[in-house]
Amino acid sequence: MFTAIDPPETQSFKPAGAEFWHLWTVILPRRSITGRLVRGRVWRRHDGRHWKYKKFIEYDEDGE
C-alpha cells in the first residue's frame, strides 16, 4: 500500500542563502529592488527565482 505524505502548508521551501544578503561586485548594471540601476559593490540575495540587488553604501566609523 502506498501513502502520499503532504508537507505542512505553513512550511515554505527556500533555497539555502535566501535568508541573508551578501556583498557582490556587479560589472554590468542590474536593476535594484527599487527599480534603479546599480553597479559596483552591491548587496545581493536570491529569492528562489531571481537575484535581488540593493545599493551598498559605505560609512565611516565617525558616521560621516
C-alpha positions in Angstrom: 0.0 0.0 0.0 1.3 3.4 -1.0 0.6 6.5 1.1 1.4 10.0 -0.1 2.7 12.4 2.5 1.9 16.1 2.1 4.2 18.6 3.7 2.6 21.1 6.0 1.3 24.1 4.1 2.8 26.6 6.6 6.3 25.4 5.7 8.0 27.3 2.9 10.8 25.9 0.9 13.5 28.4 0.2 17.0 27.8 -1.2 20.0 28.0 1.1 21.1 31.5 1.3 17.7 33.1 0.6 17.6 34.4 4.1 20.7 36.6 4.0 22.3 39.3 1.9 25.9 39.1 0.8 28.3 41.6 -0.8 28.8 41.2 -4.5 30.6 43.1 -7.3 28.4 43.9 -10.3 30.1 44.8 -13.6 27.1 45.0 -15.9 24.4 47.3 -14.4 21.5 45.5 -12.7 18.1 46.6 -11.5 17.8 47.0 -7.8 14.7 46.2 -5.7 13.6 49.9 -6.1 14.0 49.7 -9.9 17.2 51.8 -10.2 20.3 50.6 -11.9 23.2 49.6 -9.6 26.7 48.6 -10.3 30.0 48.1 -8.3 29.6 46.8 -4.8 26.0 45.8 -4.0 24.1 43.6 -1.6 22.7 40.5 -3.4 20.2 37.8 -2.3 18.5 35.0 -4.2 14.7 34.7 -3.6 14.3 31.3 -5.1 13.8 32.5 -8.7 15.8 35.8 -9.2 18.7 37.6 -7.7 17.7 40.8 -5.8 20.1 43.7 -5.6 20.4 46.6 -3.1 22.8 49.5 -3.3 25.8 49.2 -0.9 26.6 52.4 1.0 29.8 52.7 2.9 30.0 54.7 6.1 33.0 56.0 8.0 33.5 55.0 11.6 32.8 58.6 12.5 29.4 58.5 10.7 30.5 61.0 8.1 
